[in-house]
Amino acid sequence: MKYFFFIVLGIISVQLYAQNFNCIPRSKGNHQIINYSQFIISYNDIHEQPDWVAYDLTRIEALSKLNRCDCFKEDHNVILGSATLADYTSSGFDRGHLSPAGDNNTSEKANRESFLLSNMSPQLPSFNRGIWEHLESWVREQAILHEQIYIATGPVFINNLGKIGKNNVTIPGYFYKVLLRFEGEKAYSIGFLLPHIGATGEFKEYAVPVNTIETLTGIDFYPDLPNTIENKVESQFYLKKWDL
């Protein structure tokens, strides 16, 4: 009987957290947290880009369509100043979205916010327009299929590729995305860890448990979950649960 009680308690707990889940990762140090219409960032002034960008994406949001404004600009909400357009000019690197424009189409304001340089990392054109874009499109497909998913994404500052611009914007060695969704009494997560150079083939080849990315970045992605649920969810690695 006691085992049945614990199972029921676990089911109730997951359902409760699914209804009230806070998708914000834990901030690193005193890095500035900035809230926008459809995403939240933790800005790292040392590297002049976010540690993470977090948001939930619903089916309605993923299906929303707007023309890209392509209105890249520095973010004046960053207290110490964000990267600038000049940092990227003639650098050979794209201004790579972390929360993509295609996930920010509920309003023109939201779409414009996605082009702030606080939401960018330097990315090689072949990476940004290749495997990273394919992963972004798949994430939207998952939101449409499962109605709502929680996303955190950002750079991994390991084996960095140098810096660009007068503001010394770091060129990350890796990029990640972590996803979480709730399905009745179940919670499923998956992570993707892509090397900035050499990420070829299909993005599913770079799928890893979320706790692998937590170890590399030092970020606690799901502090709102109880430890018993969090530990189980973050160690999962079920490609079939994500249609891969």
Backbone as CSV, one residue per row, in Angstrom:
resi,resn,N_x,N_y,N_z,CA_x,CA_y,CA_z,C_x,C_y,C_z
1,MET,0.815,-1.199,0.000,0.000,0.000,0.000,0.855,1.257,0.000
2,LYS,1.950,1.245,0.733,2.803,2.429,0.806,3.440,2.716,-0.549
3,TYR,3.734,1.647,-1.336,4.325,1.868,-2.645,3.322,2.536,-3.571
4,PHE,2.052,2.130,-3.481,0.998,2.747,-4.269,0.870,4.225,-3.904
5,PHE,0.991,4.515,-2.615,0.895,5.895,-2.146,2.003,6.748,-2.764
6,PHE,3.224,6.225,-2.786,4.341,6.985,-3.342,4.176,7.187,-4.843
7,ILE,3.663,6.177,-5.539,3.439,6.312,-6.978,2.401,7.385,-7.258
8,VAL,1.288,7.363,-6.529,0.242,8.354,-6.707,0.764,9.739,-6.384
9,LEU,1.543,9.848,-5.310,2.112,11.132,-4.926,3.007,11.676,-6.036
10,GLY,3.789,10.800,-6.642,4.653,11.223,-7.724,3.864,11.720,-8.929
11,ILE,2.758,11.016,-9.247,1.921,11.431,-10.366,1.309,12.798,-10.095
12,ILE,0.773,12.962,-8.884,0.166,14.247,-8.520,1.201,15.357,-8.585
13,SER,2.423,15.072,-8.116,3.478,16.085,-8.101,3.815,16.548,-9.510
14,VAL,3.970,15.594,-10.439,4.304,15.957,-11.807,3.183,16.768,-12.438
15,GLN,1.939,16.345,-12.217,0.818,17.085,-12.790,0.735,18.486,-12.207
16,LEU,0.991,18.606,-10.901,0.963,19.911,-10.242,2.023,20.832,-10.830
17,TYR,3.226,20.318,-11.009,4.296,21.150,-11.541,4.095,21.444,-13.020
18,ALA,3.421,20.557,-13.736,3.108,20.831,-15.130,2.189,22.043,-15.245
19,GLN,1.281,22.197,-14.285,0.329,23.302,-14.314,0.960,24.617,-13.876
20,ASN,1.984,24.551,-13.040,2.547,25.764,-12.452,4.036,25.922,-12.726
21,PHE,4.541,25.257,-13.752,5.980,25.185,-13.948,6.570,26.531,-14.328
22,ASN,7.670,26.867,-13.674,8.446,28.068,-13.979,9.661,27.640,-14.789
23,CYS,9.756,28.119,-16.026,10.787,27.606,-16.942,12.125,28.319,-16.793
24,ILE,12.274,29.193,-15.798,13.486,29.997,-15.695,14.609,29.205,-15.031
25,PRO,15.748,29.023,-15.697,16.907,28.388,-15.054,17.444,29.267,-13.929
26,ARG,18.306,28.695,-13.115,18.922,29.472,-12.051,20.012,30.364,-12.654
27,SER,20.028,31.625,-12.232,21.018,32.562,-12.748,22.403,32.219,-12.219
28,LYS,23.403,32.455,-13.049,24.793,32.232,-12.634,25.357,33.520,-12.045
29,GLY,25.820,33.465,-10.825,26.426,34.632,-10.207,25.463,35.800,-10.167
30,ASN,25.970,36.979,-10.533,25.138,38.184,-10.536,24.803,38.631,-11.954
31,HIS,24.754,37.700,-12.884,24.448,38.047,-14.265,23.039,38.629,-14.370
32,GLN,22.899,39.622,-15.215,21.644,40.365,-15.322,20.562,39.535,-16.004
33,ILE,19.381,39.498,-15.386,18.207,38.838,-15.959,17.334,39.900,-16.610
34,ILE,16.962,39.673,-17.874,16.127,40.630,-18.600,14.931,39.875,-19.187
35,ASN,13.734,40.402,-18.936,12.498,39.793,-19.420,12.018,40.488,-20.692
36,TYR,11.689,39.693,-21.703,11.101,40.223,-22.924,9.745,39.548,-23.167
37,SER,9.101,39.917,-24.247,7.731,39.471,-24.473,7.592,37.956,-24.473
38,GLN,8.537,37.277,-25.124,8.413,35.825,-25.260,9.616,35.051,-24.747
39,PHE,10.624,35.733,-24.201,11.774,35.009,-23.671,12.431,35.804,-22.553
40,ILE,13.294,35.114,-21.810,14.057,35.704,-20.710,15.516,35.367,-20.954
41,ILE,16.415,36.329,-20.693,17.837,36.053,-20.867,18.596,36.283,-19.569
42,SER,19.692,35.563,-19.431,20.677,35.817,-18.382,21.934,36.275,-19.108
43,TYR,22.241,37.577,-19.003,23.307,38.158,-19.824,24.657,38.077,-19.130
44,ASN,25.643,37.566,-19.862,26.998,37.395,-19.357,27.877,38.502,-19.941
45,ASP,28.219,39.504,-19.117,28.987,40.653,-19.599,30.417,40.286,-19.990
46,ILE,30.948,39.233,-19.391,32.315,38.828,-19.727,32.397,38.355,-21.178
47,HIS,31.394,37.602,-21.599,31.389,37.042,-22.953,30.517,37.838,-23.920
48,GLU,29.796,38.856,-23.418,28.913,39.710,-24.220,27.864,38.916,-24.995
49,GLN,27.186,38.031,-24.278,26.083,37.226,-24.813,25.445,36.498,-23.633
50,PRO,24.318,35.866,-23.831,23.662,35.204,-22.703,24.358,33.908,-22.292
51,ASP,24.222,33.575,-20.996,24.492,32.199,-20.565,23.360,31.310,-21.028
52,TRP,22.155,31.856,-20.922,20.973,31.119,-21.373,19.876,32.079,-21.801
53,VAL,19.039,31.582,-22.699,17.779,32.220,-23.069,16.711,31.163,-22.838
54,ALA,15.662,31.509,-22.094,14.648,30.529,-21.718,13.256,31.032,-22.082
55,TYR,12.400,30.100,-22.481,11.017,30.455,-22.827,10.202,29.181,-22.989
56,ASP,8.879,29.328,-22.894,8.014,28.225,-23.285,7.441,28.558,-24.659
57,LEU,7.171,27.526,-25.424,6.660,27.692,-26.781,5.411,26.848,-26.931
58,THR,4.290,27.496,-27.212,3.022,26.799,-27.369,2.741,26.528,-28.843
59,ARG,1.751,25.702,-29.070,1.354,25.394,-30.447,0.947,26.670,-31.192
60,ILE,0.156,27.524,-30.531,-0.298,28.765,-31.161,0.885,29.655,-31.520
61,GLU,1.854,29.771,-30.604,3.032,30.600,-30.873,3.862,30.033,-32.016
62,ALA,4.005,28.709,-32.044,4.820,28.079,-33.088,4.178,28.208,-34.465
63,LEU,2.851,28.317,-34.499,2.144,28.443,-35.774,1.996,29.889,-36.228
64,SER,2.308,30.833,-35.352,2.175,32.250,-35.701,3.214,32.635,-36.753
65,LYS,2.807,33.472,-37.676,3.692,33.868,-38.775,3.771,35.389,-38.867
66,LEU,4.971,35.908,-38.991,5.230,37.319,-39.259,6.448,37.402,-40.174
67,ASN,6.546,38.474,-40.916,7.763,38.710,-41.688,8.897,39.074,-40.743
68,ARG,10.081,38.511,-40.982,11.258,38.871,-40.187,11.557,40.354,-40.360
69,CYS,11.822,41.007,-39.235,12.159,42.431,-39.364,13.630,42.627,-39.742
70,ASP,14.473,41.636,-39.442,15.921,41.759,-39.690,16.452,43.089,-39.153
71,CYS,15.996,43.436,-37.956,16.305,44.740,-37.370,17.280,44.580,-36.205
72,PHE,18.434,44.008,-36.485,19.437,43.776,-35.455,19.860,45.100,-34.809
73,LYS,19.949,45.114,-33.477,20.409,46.317,-32.787,20.921,45.955,-31.406
74,GLU,21.778,46.813,-30.862,22.276,46.549,-29.516,21.153,46.711,-28.505
75,ASP,21.341,46.107,-27.354,20.307,46.091,-26.322,20.649,47.113,-25.246
76,HIS,19.892,48.192,-25.201,20.157,49.254,-24.227,19.638,48.904,-22.830
77,ASN,18.972,47.769,-22.708,18.545,47.313,-21.379,19.664,46.605,-20.625
78,VAL,20.727,46.253,-21.327,21.886,45.646,-20.657,22.643,46.762,-19.945
79,ILE,22.742,46.669,-18.638,23.272,47.762,-17.826,24.676,48.161,-18.234
80,LEU,25.545,47.177,-18.459,26.934,47.475,-18.806,27.151,47.550,-20.318
81,GLY,26.080,47.451,-21.071,26.178,47.530,-22.528,26.291,46.168,-23.178
82,SER,25.532,45.962,-24.228,25.574,44.684,-24.944,26.601,44.752,-26.063
83,ALA,26.763,43.653,-26.760,27.536,43.656,-28.003,26.875,44.635,-28.971
84,THR,27.628,45.077,-29.967,27.118,46.050,-30.924,27.192,45.496,-32.337
85,LEU,26.545,46.192,-33.256,26.606,45.790,-34.660,28.035,45.816,-35.179
86,ALA,28.807,46.792,-34.696,30.199,46.916,-35.153,31.032,45.698,-34.768
87,ASP,30.683,45.051,-33.653,31.432,43.862,-33.228,31.339,42.749,-34.266
88,TYR,30.203,42.669,-34.944,29.978,41.595,-35.906,30.378,41.964,-37.331
89,THR,30.474,43.269,-37.611,30.760,43.723,-38.972,32.104,43.182,-39.465
90,SER,32.069,42.558,-40.636,33.279,42.015,-41.297,34.013,40.991,-40.430
91,SER,33.305,40.365,-39.488,33.930,39.371,-38.609,33.950,37.980,-39.233
92,GLY,33.070,37.767,-40.210,32.930,36.436,-40.787,31.952,35.561,-40.032
93,PHE,31.346,36.104,-38.967,30.402,35.333,-38.151,28.996,35.927,-38.246
94,ASP,28.001,35.041,-38.263,26.610,35.474,-38.221,26.231,35.930,-36.820
95,ARG,25.225,36.792,-36.759,24.568,37.108,-35.489,23.534,36.007,-35.275
96,GLY,23.940,34.963,-34.580,23.122,33.766,-34.460,22.090,33.889,-33.354
97,HIS,20.811,33.820,-33.731,19.737,33.872,-32.737,19.850,32.700,-31.758
98,LEU,19.552,32.989,-30.504,19.382,31.923,-29.517,17.894,31.593,-29.387
99,SER,17.059,32.584,-29.077,15.618,32.397,-29.263,15.306,32.880,-30.674
100,PRO,15.000,31.965,-31.595,14.904,32.349,-33.006,13.714,33.255,-33.297
101,ALA,13.848,34.038,-34.354,12.757,34.932,-34.754,11.465,34.148,-34.973
102,GLY,11.585,32.936,-35.506,10.409,32.111,-35.771,9.660,31.662,-34.538
103,ASP,10.266,31.811,-33.369,9.590,31.483,-32.104,9.025,32.728,-31.446
104,ASN,9.128,33.880,-32.109,8.723,35.155,-31.511,7.826,35.935,-32.463
105,ASN,6.717,35.324,-32.816,5.837,35.909,-33.828,4.448,36.258,-33.310
106,THR,4.280,36.404,-32.006,2.957,36.761,-31.494,2.663,38.237,-31.677
107,SER,3.689,39.032,-31.913,3.506,40.455,-32.157,4.758,40.996,-32.844
108,GLU,4.619,42.163,-33.473,5.785,42.795,-34.084,6.819,43.161,-33.022
109,LYS,6.353,43.561,-31.842,7.270,43.888,-30.749,8.106,42.679,-30.368
110,ALA,7.451,41.528,-30.208,8.167,40.308,-29.830,9.188,39.932,-30.890
111,ASN,8.820,40.068,-32.163,9.739,39.723,-33.234,10.944,40.651,-33.238
112,ARG,10.715,41.934,-32.989,11.817,42.895,-32.958,12.751,42.614,-31.780
113,GLU,12.174,42.225,-30.653,12.995,41.919,-29.478,13.932,40.748,-29.747
114,SER,13.499,39.817,-30.580,14.356,38.656,-30.867,15.596,39.042,-31.650
115,PHE,15.622,40.252,-32.230,16.781,40.711,-32.992,17.731,41.568,-32.164
116,LEU,17.464,41.720,-30.866,18.410,42.407,-29.997,19.686,41.583,-29.892
117,LEU,20.826,42.247,-29.878,22.099,41.529,-29.856,22.342,40.806,-28.538
118,SER,21.549,41.104,-27.519,21.625,40.328,-26.271,21.088,38.921,-26.459
119,ASN,20.413,38.678,-27.564,19.858,37.360,-27.886,20.697,36.657,-28.951
120,MET,21.924,37.112,-29.149,22.777,36.585,-30.221,24.080,36.022,-29.675
121,SER,24.628,35.083,-30.433,26.001,34.611,-30.253,26.659,34.575,-31.620
122,PRO,27.967,34.805,-31.689,28.651,34.669,-32.989,28.614,33.210,-33.445
123,GLN,28.096,33.004,-34.649,28.025,31.648,-35.194,28.562,31.631,-36.613
124,LEU,29.291,30.592,-36.935,29.736,30.398,-38.302,28.519,30.291,-39.224
125,PRO,28.544,30.922,-40.385,27.389,30.863,-41.283,26.938,29.435,-41.591
126,SER,27.881,28.536,-41.800,27.516,27.153,-42.119,26.801,26.472,-40.960
127,PHE,27.127,26.863,-39.746,26.478,26.310,-38.555,25.098,26.936,-38.367
128,ASN,25.043,28.268,-38.402,23.804,28.999,-38.142,22.728,28.668,-39.170
129,ARG,23.126,28.557,-40.423,22.159,28.358,-41.510,21.987,26.887,-41.863
130,GLY,22.698,26.038,-41.123,22.621,24.603,-41.362,21.995,23.865,-40.204
131,ILE,22.804,23.157,-39.442,22.294,22.264,-38.411,21.537,23.019,-37.314
132,TRP,21.969,24.254,-36.994,21.281,25.027,-35.949,19.867,25.417,-36.400
133,GLU,19.736,25.828,-37.642,18.421,26.169,-38.187,17.521,24.949,-38.263
134,HIS,18.092,23.802,-38.614,17.305,22.568,-38.665,16.786,22.197,-37.276
135,LEU,17.625,22.387,-36.260,17.204,22.101,-34.889,16.094,23.057,-34.461
136,GLU,16.225,24.333,-34.811,15.181,25.315,-34.470,13.839,24.929,-35.089
137,SER,13.854,24.506,-36.339,12.614,24.115,-37.022,11.990,22.893,-36.360
138,TRP,12.824,21.945,-35.968,12.322,20.746,-35.292,11.696,21.100,-33.943
139,VAL,12.286,22.034,-33.220,11.729,22.461,-31.941,10.317,23.012,-32.141
140,ARG,10.103,23.816,-33.171,8.761,24.333,-33.447,7.795,23.192,-33.774
141,GLU,8.267,22.212,-34.504,7.420,21.053,-34.810,7.000,20.333,-33.535
142,GLN,7.918,20.237,-32.579,7.600,19.581,-31.312,6.566,20.378,-30.518
143,ALA,6.658,21.702,-30.555,5.676,22.536,-29.862,4.289,22.359,-30.479
144,ILE,4.242,22.262,-31.801,2.963,22.042,-32.478,2.402,20.670,-32.132
145,LEU,3.256,19.675,-32.098,2.825,18.299,-31.827,2.383,18.104,-30.390
146,HIS,3.112,18.692,-29.445,2.876,18.422,-28.026,2.193,19.576,-27.289
147,GLU,1.814,20.619,-28.004,1.040,21.759,-27.493,1.871,22.774,-26.701
148,GLN,2.842,22.313,-25.933,3.692,23.254,-25.195,4.991,22.567,-24.780
149,ILE,6.105,23.264,-25.003,7.391,22.762,-24.535,8.156,23.913,-23.895
150,TYR,9.113,23.558,-23.047,9.950,24.535,-22.356,11.368,24.401,-22.889
151,ILE,11.954,25.532,-23.250,13.234,25.547,-23.957,14.227,26.437,-23.227
152,ALA,15.457,25.971,-23.115,16.574,26.817,-22.700,17.693,26.567,-23.692
153,THR,18.381,27.623,-24.084,19.387,27.501,-25.132,20.487,28.522,-24.920
154,GLY,21.674,28.211,-25.418,22.768,29.158,-25.237,24.108,28.580,-25.658
155,PRO,25.169,29.305,-25.366,26.520,28.877,-25.700,27.145,28.053,-24.578
156,VAL,28.170,27.297,-24.934,29.016,26.620,-23.952,30.429,27.145,-24.170
157,PHE,30.982,27.765,-23.151,32.289,28.421,-23.290,33.435,27.460,-22.982
158,ILE,33.548,26.454,-23.828,34.618,25.465,-23.766,35.211,25.338,-25.166
159,ASN,36.546,25.298,-25.254,37.212,25.256,-26.564,36.733,26.400,-27.460
160,ASN,36.681,27.597,-26.882,36.209,28.753,-27.633,37.094,29.033,-28.841
161,LEU,36.514,29.758,-29.810,37.189,29.977,-31.090,37.760,31.379,-31.208
162,GLY,37.930,32.071,-30.090,38.478,33.417,-30.114,37.434,34.454,-29.767
163,LYS,37.658,35.686,-30.207,36.750,36.798,-29.913,36.628,37.680,-31.146
164,ILE,35.530,38.462,-31.185,35.331,39.411,-32.276,34.995,40.782,-31.699
165,GLY,35.351,41.821,-32.451,34.933,43.180,-32.135,35.660,43.830,-30.981
166,LYS,35.415,45.136,-30.836,36.040,45.907,-29.767,35.544,45.476,-28.384
167,ASN,34.350,44.885,-28.349,33.806,44.434,-27.067,34.221,43.013,-26.709
168,ASN,35.079,42.425,-27.535,35.609,41.079,-27.258,34.493,40.061,-27.022
169,VAL,33.644,39.955,-28.002,32.540,38.991,-27.935,33.109,37.592,-28.157
170,THR,32.914,36.708,-27.208,33.465,35.351,-27.292,32.765,34.533,-28.372
171,ILE,33.546,33.790,-29.132,33.006,32.843,-30.108,32.966,31.476,-29.421
172,PRO,31.788,31.008,-29.031,31.702,29.774,-28.239,32.190,28.537,-28.990
173,GLY,32.646,27.576,-28.219,33.070,26.311,-28.803,31.929,25.353,-29.057
174,TYR,30.834,25.532,-28.311,29.665,24.658,-28.427,28.395,25.484,-28.239
175,PHE,27.277,24.912,-28.665,25.961,25.474,-28.380,25.047,24.345,-27.903
176,TYR,24.065,24.730,-27.101,23.138,23.719,-26.557,21.690,24.177,-26.681
177,LYS,20.803,23.217,-26.658,19.374,23.422,-26.414,18.919,22.309,-25.481
178,VAL,18.085,22.666,-24.514,17.452,21.653,-23.667,15.949,21.873,-23.732
179,LEU,15.216,20.767,-23.814,13.768,20.813,-23.938,13.130,19.988,-22.832
180,LEU,11.967,20.450,-22.377,11.180,19.734,-21.377,9.717,19.827,-21.769
181,ARG,9.005,18.736,-21.598,7.555,18.770,-21.803,6.882,17.860,-20.790
182,PHE,5.632,18.158,-20.509,4.825,17.345,-19.616,3.741,16.653,-20.424
183,GLU,3.498,15.403,-20.073,2.498,14.605,-20.777,1.751,13.773,-19.748
184,GLY,0.610,14.299,-19.268,-0.111,13.618,-18.196,0.734,13.531,-16.950
185,GLU,0.964,12.307,-16.482,1.776,12.116,-15.277,3.262,11.966,-15.586
186,LYS,3.650,12.174,-16.839,5.040,12.002,-17.245,5.679,13.332,-17.604
187,ALA,6.989,13.407,-17.415,7.776,14.548,-17.875,8.944,14.012,-18.693
188,TYR,9.204,14.628,-19.820,10.273,14.178,-20.710,11.205,15.336,-21.031
189,SER,12.493,15.064,-21.039,13.469,16.084,-21.400,14.470,15.499,-22.386
190,ILE,15.155,16.410,-23.076,16.230,16.004,-23.969,17.149,17.211,-24.160
191,GLY,18.429,16.949,-24.363,19.383,18.016,-24.628,20.101,17.773,-25.937
192,PHE,20.620,18.851,-26.502,21.444,18.768,-27.709,22.694,19.597,-27.467
193,LEU,23.835,18.989,-27.686,25.124,19.645,-27.493,25.872,19.589,-28.822
194,LEU,25.976,20.728,-29.495,26.541,20.766,-30.838,27.882,21.495,-30.838
195,PRO,28.938,20.841,-31.305,30.211,21.555,-31.471,30.064,22.609,-32.554
196,HIS,30.604,23.791,-32.285,30.463,24.897,-33.238,31.181,24.582,-34.549
197,ILE,32.278,23.888,-34.462,32.972,23.402,-35.657,32.836,21.886,-35.701
198,GLY,32.410,21.384,-36.831,32.350,19.937,-36.984,30.996,19.315,-36.728
199,ALA,29.963,20.137,-36.457,28.625,19.584,-36.261,28.014,19.317,-37.631
200,THR,28.128,18.094,-38.078,27.622,17.714,-39.393,26.598,16.605,-39.228
201,GLY,25.919,16.269,-40.307,24.918,15.215,-40.240,23.632,15.729,-39.630
202,GLU,22.926,14.852,-38.917,21.640,15.193,-38.333,21.821,15.621,-36.882
203,PHE,21.007,16.586,-36.451,21.157,17.112,-35.089,20.871,16.058,-34.027
204,LYS,20.077,15.029,-34.369,19.762,14.006,-33.379,21.014,13.233,-32.949
205,GLU,22.055,13.275,-33.763,23.308,12.607,-33.418,24.003,13.294,-32.241
206,TYR,23.546,14.498,-31.895,24.156,15.273,-30.809,23.241,15.360,-29.592
207,ALA,22.244,14.475,-29.539,21.332,14.434,-28.395,22.041,13.851,-27.175
208,VAL,21.816,14.457,-26.019,22.427,14.027,-24.756,21.415,14.252,-23.631
209,PRO,21.608,13.607,-22.476,20.772,13.933,-21.316,21.030,15.377,-20.875
210,VAL,20.007,16.004,-20.307,20.130,17.392,-19.872,21.233,17.556,-18.825
211,ASN,21.396,16.564,-17.956,22.405,16.731,-16.906,23.831,16.770,-17.457
212,THR,24.041,16.265,-18.678,25.348,16.406,-19.319,25.651,17.873,-19.593
213,ILE,24.650,18.601,-20.071,24.831,20.029,-20.370,24.920,20.833,-19.079
214,GLU,24.186,20.442,-18.064,24.297,21.115,-16.765,25.717,21.008,-16.219
215,THR,26.319,19.844,-16.366,27.681,19.646,-15.873,28.667,20.548,-16.602
216,LEU,28.500,20.697,-17.910,29.419,21.507,-18.709,29.239,23.001,-18.469
217,THR,27.996,23.439,-18.281,27.716,24.874,-18.188,27.627,25.387,-16.755
218,GLY,27.357,24.482,-15.807,27.126,24.918,-14.431,25.761,25.535,-14.231
219,ILE,24.840,25.339,-15.182,23.497,25.908,-15.101,22.520,24.866,-14.584
220,ASP,21.689,25.257,-13.621,20.582,24.429,-13.150,19.357,24.840,-13.956
221,PHE,18.951,23.999,-14.903,17.889,24.386,-15.824,16.492,24.309,-15.215
222,TYR,16.276,23.406,-14.268,14.931,23.208,-13.745,14.898,23.306,-12.221
223,PRO,15.285,24.447,-11.665,15.305,24.574,-10.203,13.924,24.534,-9.577
224,ASP,12.892,24.718,-10.394,11.521,24.728,-9.873,10.998,23.316,-9.599
225,LEU,11.663,22.307,-10.142,11.227,20.926,-9.923,11.813,20.366,-8.631
226,PRO,11.067,19.552,-7.879,11.638,18.865,-6.713,12.802,17.981,-7.162
227,ASN,13.784,17.812,-6.309,14.991,17.084,-6.682,14.706,15.683,-7.195
228,THR,13.745,14.996,-6.576,13.449,13.616,-6.987,12.948,13.565,-8.423
229,ILE,12.116,14.531,-8.798,11.607,14.588,-10.170,12.679,15.120,-11.108
230,GLU,13.388,16.152,-10.670,14.413,16.786,-11.495,15.505,15.796,-11.882
231,ASN,15.999,15.032,-10.919,17.089,14.093,-11.191,16.675,13.034,-12.198
232,LYS,15.446,12.568,-12.076,14.957,11.550,-13.009,14.794,12.124,-14.407
233,VAL,14.189,13.307,-14.482,13.928,13.930,-15.777,15.223,14.256,-16.503
234,GLU,16.204,14.806,-15.785,17.426,15.281,-16.427,18.361,14.165,-16.864
235,SER,18.143,12.962,-16.362,18.998,11.845,-16.765,18.389,11.036,-17.909
236,GLN,17.198,11.424,-18.361,16.522,10.707,-19.433,17.250,10.867,-20.769
237,PHE,17.025,9.875,-21.611,17.611,9.950,-22.943,16.803,9.056,-23.875
238,TYR,15.549,9.451,-24.107,14.629,8.635,-24.881,14.327,9.323,-26.205
239,LEU,15.086,8.994,-27.231,14.896,9.636,-28.522,13.494,9.397,-29.069
240,LYS,12.947,8.207,-28.860,11.639,7.872,-29.415,10.539,8.727,-28.791
241,LYS,10.730,9.161,-27.562,9.738,10.023,-26.919,9.706,11.408,-27.567
242,TRP,10.732,11.704,-28.362,10.810,12.988,-29.052,10.759,12.774,-30.568
243,ASP,10.225,11.649,-30.966,10.012,11.371,-32.408,11.321,11.390,-33.198
244,LEU,12.394,10.919,-32.561,13.702,10.874,-33.237,14.139,9.420,-33.441
